[in-house]
């Protein structure tokens, strides 16, 4: 089987589904508070070096074999002060949040865990430790996922239903899905709405997260300098998505990413507070926990599997799509050899692949495709010998209901057209009715052969597009 391109560039496509958020909300705004303090790189935790990521220390670097006292104290601020400031803000506003909790950090913060639970917040898993996973061997990462779930369950009392690693590897999403038991995974940033992905036999819900509506940019460049920088960005993002939801009747989702040691500082949290005030002045806004989004999506948008062209064997691919170009299975055979992927598992995507095979064929090969098409309302139609697709297409334009005079006219035009151009008159009849087909016939018969050859090829591609729409989303 040829190489397949696994990245999904299509997603929900040009018409995303209406989420049907509760109470007809125009937008779901979901706040995530990352709890990483006590789970970061530190020699006390058995790590080889100190932490260097997401702090207020400019240009921080790891210190191999040493404790970084300043870095540790910045993380400690998040647990000791920042968390409680955020706890007061969100409980006071009546907005529940989702905690991305690093299991070892949760184990070192029992009072904070109790406060999360008392507030009714969701505690999702943020992995075992807040460390880089990109170079972690697959077996080691699989074991770390299992240990994260075990420790989380021991500390919190219930297993996590959501997962976000953050500093993940190329294997993370697959390994978490294979572990099973998660209502959602959030280690992607590729959409404004949840979606399903198929990993082996598991249909896994993905709820994309954000690195831009995220206070981490207080610690990166380019990034936020003042609380207003962050607040203004959040307000602009919200206003855009809220307006889109009103105009298109396709509400969206906005994730906001927060960290106790960053947004928990007094000068930064003021921008977040203004954002919360802003959204609470709007009607039709839903502020759920992430697990509630997962439950809603699973209920209202359950996954439906279908045969995907990019995953088929050659024989199955040709069996299903060999007749899309009339009696010309070679088009499908050549399309199969292209770099197909999820973007080709739709009518538009597969049409592009088949057309590429057709367009790069020789002139004689394309002429063979044109000659494989039947005459409109010709002898084959009268004898009931058209393909099922051609029969349906001609009937859709009423060509199976011609008067004797109309049939004689079509017969004469067919004869004259073939004599002049060397192939039958081809038109995508689903775009027309009898009158417009007759008008096009009478007009195009006067074209020179090169012009008509090009037009006939375009019509063949248009016919193929309609046939694929009957088979694929």
N, C-alpha and C positions, 0 to 999 in steps of 0.2 A: 504494500500500500504506500502511495507517495507520502511525503512529509505533510503534516497538517499544521496549520498555524493556530495555536491554542488561544491567543488573546482575542477577546470579544470586543470588536469595535462597533457593534450594532446596538447592544443593550435593548432598551425598550423600543428603539426605532423612532420614526418621526411622530408617532402618536402615542405617547406614554399613557398608561392606564389611569383612569380616575381612581385615586386611592379610596374615595368614599370615607374620608376621615369621620369620626364620630361627630354628631351634631352639625354636619355639613361644614366643618372647619375648612378654611381656605389655605391653611398651612399648619403643619405640625412642627413646632419648635422644640427640640430635644436637647437638654443640657447634660453633658457628661463631665463628671469630676474625676480626674485621674488621681488615684491614691497610690503613690509610688514611694513615699517617704519611709525609709527603713528597708526597702527592697532594692535600692540602687547599688552599683558597684562599690564595694568597700572591703578592705582586707579583713575586717571583722566578720564579714559574711562569707569568707572563704574565697574571695575574688583576688585576682592577681594584681589589681591596681585600683585606684580610686575612681570615682565618677567624674565625667567631664561634660555631660550632656544636660541641657536645659536648666541653666542656673543664671544668676546675675553676675557671674564672674566672666568678664570679657576674655575670649581666647583661651578658655580653660582647657587644660590637657590632663590626661591621666598621669598619676604618679605611681609608677610600678613599685609594688612592694611596700607602699607607704600609705598611711592615712592622710587624707587632705582635710585638715581641720576646718578650714573655711567652707569647703564644699559640703561637708557633713552638716555644719551648722545651718547652712542655707536650706538643706533638705529638712532639717529638724524644725525650722521655722514653719514650714508647710504643715507639719503635724501638730505643733504646739500652739500656733496662732492662726495661720491661714485657714486651716480646716474649719475652725470654730467661727471665724468671721463669715465664711461662706455658708456654714450651717445656719447661722442666724439670718443671713440674707434670704436664702431659699425657703426656709421654714416660715419666715415672716411674710414672704410673698405668696406662700401657698403653692409653690411649684416643686413637684418631686423631681429628683435627678436620678441618673444612673451613675453608679460608681464603677469605674474600671479599677478594680482592686488587685494589686500585686499580692499574691498569696502570702509571701513572707513579710510584706509590709503590714498587711492586715493582722497577722499573728503578733506583731510588735505594737499594735495600737488597739487594745481591747476597748478603751473608752470611746474612741472614734467609731468603732464597729457598732457598739451599742447605740450610739447616737444616730448612725445611719439607719439602723433597724427601727428605732423608735420613731423616726421620721417617715418610715414607709418607703425608703429609697431602695432601688434595686442595686444589688451588689453583683456585678458581672466579673468575670475573671480577666485579669490583665497579665496572666502568666505567673510563673513561679517567682521569677526575679526580674527586676527592671534592668535587663542587660541586652546586649546585641546578640541576635540569633543568626545573622547572615552566614557565618562560617561554622555554625553548629552542625555536627553530623546528624543525619536524619534519625538514627536510633536514639541519640542523646536528646534531641528535641522532642521526640515522641515520649520519652521517659519523663522529661520535664513537664510536658502537658499533663500526663497522668498524675504526677506528683502535685502539680498546681491544683488540680481538681480535688485530690485527696485532702490536701492541707486546707484549701478553701472550705470544704465541707466540714472539716473538723473545727475550724475557727468560727465560721458563720452559722453552722448548724444545718445548712441546706446546700446542695451542690449548685454551682453557677449555671444559669441558663443561657448566658451570653458570653462571648469571648472576644477579646481584642489584645493581641500581643504588642503591636506598635512597632517595635524594632525587630521586625519579622524576617524570615528567610523565604525563599521561593517555595519551600515545602509547607509553610505554616498552615495555610488555609486547608490544604488537603489533609494534613495530619490531624488538625482539630476536627474536621468533618469525619474523618475515619474513626476518631475516638468516640464520636457520637454523643448524643444527649444534649446538644446545644440547639436552642431554638433559633439562634442567629449567630453569625460571625461578622465582625466589623472591620477586618483587616483589608479594606479596600477604600478607595476615594473616588470611585469612577462613575457615580450617578447621583441624582437628586432624589431617587426613590429606591426602596428595597427591590430586590430581584432574587430569583432562584438560580442556583447553579447545580449541575449534576456531577457528583463526585462518586464514581462507581455506582452502587445501587442506591446511594443516599441523595435525596433532594434537599439541598442545604439552602436555607434562607440567608441572604447577605443583606445587612443593613449598612450601607456605606457610611464612613466617618469623614472627618474633615481635618486637614492640616492648615487651612487658611482662615476659617472662622474659629481660630484657636489661639489662646493666649501664649502658646509656645513661641510666637513671633516676638514676644518681649525679650526672648533670649536668643534670637537669630537675626541675621541680616539678609535682606531688608526686613524690617520688623516694626513693631509698635514702640513708640517712645513714651507716650502719655496714655492715660486711661481713655482720653477722648479719641485717640487714634483707633483703639480697639472698639470702643463703643460706636463710633461713627461707621466703621466698617460693618459691624453687626447690623446696625440700623439700615444701612444701604442694602445689604444682602436681604434682610427681612422685607423691606419695602418692595424690592424687585420681585421676590418670590410671591409675596402677598398679592401684588398687582397682577402677576401672571395667573395666579389662581382665580382671581376675579374675572379676568378677561377670557380665559380659555376654558374655564370650568374643569381644569385639571390641577387640583391643588398639589403642592409639593411638600418637601421635608427639608428642614434646616437643622443641622447638627452644630452645636457650639461646644468646643473643647476647652476644658479648664484644668488648671493644676494648682494645688493648694499653695505651693511655695512661690507661684508667680502671681496669679490674679488675686491671691490672698493678701497681697501687700496693700496698704491703705490707698496709695496713690494710683493703683491700677484698678482696684475693685470699683471705684467711682464710675468708670465707664460702663462696666457691666451692670451696675445698678441703674444707670440711665437707660440702658437697653431694655432691661426688664420693665421699667416704667413705661417705655415706649410701646412694647408689645401688649402690655395690659390695658392700654388705651384703645386697642383694636378689638373689634368683635371677630368671631369666627376663627379664633386661634386656639389650637390644642397643644398643651404642654405635657406630653406623656413621659413616662419612663420608656426606655428602649424596649423592654420586654413587652410593653403594651402595643408598641408598633408591630413587633413580631407576631403577637397573637392576632392583631387586627388583620395583618397581611395574610397570614395563614388561613384565616376564616374567609376573607373577601377575595383573595387572589391565590387560591391553592395552585400548586404547580401541576402542569399537565405535560407529560412527556410525549414526544412524537419522534418519528424517524428523522434523523438529521442527515442531510446529504453529506456533510463533511465527515461523518462517522460510518458511512456505508461501505460495504465491499464493492468492488468494481461491478460484479454481476448484478447486485441489487440496485446500484446506481443506474446502470444502463437499462435494467428492467423497468425502472420507474420513469426515467427521463429520456430514454432512447427515442421516444416518439414525439418529443416536444418540437423538434425540427422534423417535419414530415418525412417519414421513412428514411431517416438519416441518423442512425444510431452512432455513427462515427463522431458526431458532434459531441454527444455525451461522453464517449470514450476519451476524447481528447480533453474535455473539460475536467474529467476525473483526475487527470494528471497535473492539474494546476495546484497552486498552494491554497487549497480550500481551508476554511475555518468557520467559526461561528457566524461570521458576517455573511456567509453563503448559505446559511440554513433558513433563508427566507426567500420568498418569491423574487424579490428584487435582486438579492445577492446571487442566487443561483442563475438568474437570467443573465447577469453580467458575465459569469463564468462561461455559460454556454455561448453567449455572443462573442466572447473573446476567441473561443475555438472556431466559431463560424467565420469571424472577420479575418482571422489569420490563415484561413484555408486558401487554396489556389482558386483561380477563377473558374476552372473546370469543376472543382468540387462544389463550389457555391452554385454554379449553374445546375449541377445535379440535384441540389436541394430544391431549386426553383422548379425543375422539371418533375420532381416527385409530388408536387402539389396538384390536386385535381382541378379541372375546369369548374368554374362557378356554375352551379345549376346544370352541369353537363351530364354526359351519359352515365358516369359512375354513380352520380347522385340519383339519377332516375332508376338505376338498377339496384340501389341500396348497397353499393360496394365501397362507400367511403369509410375512412376510419371513424371511430366513435367521436373523436374530437372534431373532425371536419363536418360530420353529420350535425352535431350539436351547434357548431358555429354557423353553418349555413342556415339552419332552422331559426337561429336567433334573429336573423335579419329577414326572415320570411321567404327565403329562397326555395323552401320546400312547398310554397303555396303560390306558384306562378300560374298566370293564365297561359293559354296556348300561345298567344301573341308574345307575351313576355319571354316565354321559354325560347321561341324562335329567334327573338332579338338577341338573347344571351348566347345562343348557339352560334349565330352568325358573327357576333363580336368575338367570341372565343376563337373561332376559326381564323378570322382576320388577324387577331392579335398574335396568335401563335405563328402564323405565316410570316408576320413582320419581324417578331422579336425572338422566336425560337424557344419560348417557354410560356407557360400559361399566365393569364392575368391573375395577380395575387393581391389581395387586399384584406386587411384585418376587419372582417365583417362586423365584429362586435362594436366597432366604432361607428357603424352606419345603419341605414335602412335601405330598402330596395331602391328608392329614388336616388339617394346619394351614391350608392354603389354604381348604378347605371350611369350617373353623371360622371363619376370618376373614370369609369370604363371608357366612355366616349371621349373624355379629355386625354387620358394617358395613352390611348392607342396611337396618338399622333406624335408622341415623344420619340426622340432618336433612341437607338438601342442602348447606348451607354447610360443615358439618363434613366431609362426605364429599368435597366438592370439594377442600378443603385436603388431606385425606388422600390423595386420588388424585394430586394434584400432587406430594406428597412421594414417593409410590411411583414416579411417572414419573422423578423425579430419581434415585431409588435404582436403577432399571433402567438409566438412563444411566450411572451410576457403574460398574455391572457391565460394560456394553458397552465402556466405555473401558479397563477393566482388561485386556480381551482384546487391546487394540491398543497400549497405551503402558506404559512402566515405572512 
